[in-house]
Amino acid sequence: MLSVIGYIGTGLVIGAYAPQIWHLWTEQCSAGISERAYALWVLSSAVFLGHSITIGDPVFMVTQLVNIIALAIILVLARRFRNQICSAHARQFHVKE
């Protein structure tokens, strides 16, 4: 039963990253993305993945793999669309397009 709760948590992780990835991909907008922060999150997820492998926790392994993949996608897209801003963020930040 605890594993089911863990996999539900992993689904929530996917749901949390999906809007960010979708916005980066569809709007080609990197506004508000801190590449350093995301890079540190990748590093921390890699450390947690190593720990989860060491203790043999499959739920934690899957969650950290999901984190690493999602964070890597975000980093690649943020670099690809660096300094690009969508109209919604331009209005929010009062930037002329």
Secondary structure as GFF3:
##gff-version 3
##sequence-region A 1 97
A	DSSP	alpha_helix	2	27	.	.	.	ID=ss1
A	DSSP	alpha_helix	35	55	.	.	.	ID=ss2
A	DSSP	alpha_helix	58	80	.	.	.	ID=ss3
A	DSSP	alpha_helix	87	93	.	.	.	ID=ss4
###
